[in-house]
């Protein structure tokens, strides 16, 4: 009788152990499934980010039902601002890795574009230094005047928009046209306006 009881206890222990093992296997499988799902999401996010940085045609998106513009920032070397005329690639060693999104609220009613503190922080140039830096490259007296600062800010923003404009046609046409009209009205000099835009692109 005692021997039978011992065997029964061993059998019960084995059954309990079996179910514990099965439970652990189920939990492990569940964890593996979750990990796979997480990895898939990470891969998808990585691909989406890569497309974003590579000027993919599907780059245009709507954020909270508002049109947004993804603008690639200029590189700063020795206080010289240089805009990118080509595609930015995630493998570019000299590129700034953050693409800042500027909302249409950065443009005033008259068409003037303001360069936000966020953009200046990303390019490591204080707001107060952006315009003086680009002014160094013009000999036009009108463009060196103190009241030319909003012109330069608008021109620089338009320069940034040239990169993203093909993917944001509505933004480029409406906001860009308004900004150009602002510059033409404020400057009143075709040659000076052309030089301003050319300098902002360099």
C-alpha positions in Angstrom: 0.0 0.0 0.0 2.8 2.4 0.9 4.6 1.5 -2.3 1.4 2.3 -4.3 1.0 5.6 -2.6 4.6 6.5 -3.4 4.1 5.7 -7.0 0.9 7.7 -7.0 2.6 10.7 -5.6 5.4 10.4 -8.2 2.8 10.2 -10.9 1.0 13.2 -9.7 4.3 15.1 -9.4 5.1 14.1 -13.0 1.7 15.3 -14.2 2.0 18.6 -12.4 5.6 19.0 -13.8 4.3 18.2 -17.3 1.6 20.9 -17.1 4.1 23.4 -15.8 6.5 22.7 -18.6 3.6 23.0 -21.1 2.6 26.3 -19.6 6.2 27.6 -19.8 6.4 26.5 -23.4 3.2 28.3 -24.2 4.5 31.5 -22.5 7.8 31.2 -24.3 5.9 30.9 -27.6 3.7 33.8 -26.8 6.8 35.9 -26.0 8.4 34.9 -29.3 5.3 35.9 -31.2 5.3 39.3 -29.5 9.0 39.8 -30.2 8.4 39.0 -33.8 5.6 41.5 -34.0 7.8 44.1 -32.4 10.6 43.4 -34.8 8.3 43.7 -37.7 7.0 47.1 -36.5 10.6 48.3 -36.0 11.6 47.1 -39.5 8.5 48.9 -40.9 9.3 52.1 -39.0 12.9 51.9 -40.2 11.9 51.5 -43.8 9.4 54.4 -43.5 12.1 56.6 -42.0 14.6 55.6 -44.7 12.0 56.5 -47.4 11.4 59.8 -45.7 15.1 60.7 -45.7 15.5 59.5 -49.3 12.9 61.8 -50.8 10.6 58.9 -51.6 7.5 59.8 -53.7 5.3 58.6 -50.9 6.9 61.0 -48.5 4.0 63.4 -48.5 1.8 62.9 -45.5 -1.1 64.6 -43.7 -0.7 65.4 -40.1 -3.8 66.2 -38.1 -5.5 67.1 -41.4 -2.9 69.9 -42.0 -0.5 70.0 -44.8 3.1 69.7 -43.6 6.4 70.3 -45.2 9.4 68.2 -44.5 12.5 70.4 -45.1 16.1 69.3 -45.0 18.3 71.6 -43.2 21.6 73.1 -44.4 25.0 72.0 -43.4 27.1 74.4 -41.3 30.8 74.5 -41.7 32.9 77.3 -40.2 29.8 79.5 -39.9 29.0 79.1 -43.6 25.5 78.0 -44.5 25.3 75.7 -47.5 22.0 74.3 -48.7 21.6 70.9 -50.2 20.7 70.9 -53.9 20.6 67.1 -54.3 18.9 64.2 -52.5 19.8 63.6 -48.9 20.7 60.0 -48.1 20.8 58.3 -44.7 24.4 57.3 -45.6 25.6 60.9 -46.1 28.3 61.5 -43.5 28.0 65.3 -43.6 24.3 65.6 -43.5 22.3 66.8 -40.5 20.3 63.8 -39.4 17.2 65.6 -38.4 14.6 66.8 -41.0 12.6 69.6 -39.3 8.9 70.0 -40.2 7.8 73.6 -40.6 4.1 74.4 -40.4 2.4 77.0 -42.6 2.0 79.1 -39.4 5.6 80.1 -39.9 4.5 82.3 -42.8 2.8 85.6 -41.9 -0.2 87.0 -43.6 1.9 89.3 -45.9 3.9 86.3 -47.1 7.0 86.8 -44.9 8.6 83.6 -43.7 10.0 83.5 -40.1 12.9 81.2 -39.3 11.9 79.5 -36.0 14.2 78.9 -33.1 13.8 75.2 -33.7 15.4 75.4 -37.1 18.2 77.5 -35.9 18.9 75.1 -33.0 19.0 72.2 -35.5 21.6 74.0 -37.7 23.5 75.2 -34.6 23.2 78.8 -35.6 21.5 81.3 -33.3 18.6 83.3 -34.8 20.6 86.5 -34.5 23.5 85.1 -36.5 21.6 83.5 -39.5 21.0 86.7 -41.5 24.4 88.4 -40.7 26.1 85.2 -41.9 24.4 85.1 -45.3 24.7 88.9 -45.8 28.5 88.5 -46.0 28.1 87.0 -49.4 26.4 90.0 -51.1 27.7 93.4 -52.2 24.3 94.8 -52.9 23.8 97.8 -50.5 20.0 97.3 -50.4 20.4 93.7 -49.2 22.8 94.8 -46.5 20.3 97.2 -44.9 18.9 96.4 -41.5 15.4 96.2 -42.9 16.4 93.4 -45.3 16.4 90.8 -42.5 12.9 89.5 -43.2 13.8 89.3 -46.9 16.7 87.0 -46.1 14.7 84.8 -43.8 12.0 84.5 -46.4 14.5 83.7 -49.1 16.3 81.1 -47.0 13.0 79.4 -46.2 12.1 79.3 -49.9 15.5 77.8 -50.6 14.7 75.0 -48.1 11.4 74.5 -49.7 13.0 73.8 -53.1 14.1 70.4 -51.8 10.7 69.4 -50.6 8.5 71.3 -53.1 8.2 68.4 -55.6 6.5 66.3 -52.9 4.4 69.2 -51.6 3.0 70.8 -54.7 0.1 72.6 -53.0 2.4 74.0 -50.3 5.0 75.0 -52.8 2.6 76.8 -55.2 0.5 78.7 -52.6 3.1 79.5 -50.0 6.0 80.0 -52.4 4.0 82.3 -54.6 2.9 84.4 -51.6 6.5 84.6 -50.4 7.7 85.7 -53.8 5.0 88.4 -54.1 6.1 89.6 -50.6 9.7 89.9 -51.7 8.9 91.7 -55.0 6.7 94.2 -53.2 9.1 94.8 -50.3 12.4 95.0 -52.4 11.0 96.7 -55.5 14.2 95.8 -57.4 14.2 92.9 -59.7 18.0 92.6 -59.8 18.3 92.8 -56.0 15.6 90.2 -55.6 17.3 87.8 -58.0 20.6 88.2 -56.1 18.9 87.6 -52.8 17.3 84.4 -54.0 20.6 83.3 -55.6 22.6 84.0 -52.4 20.1 82.1 -50.3 20.5 79.0 -52.5 24.3 79.0 -52.1 
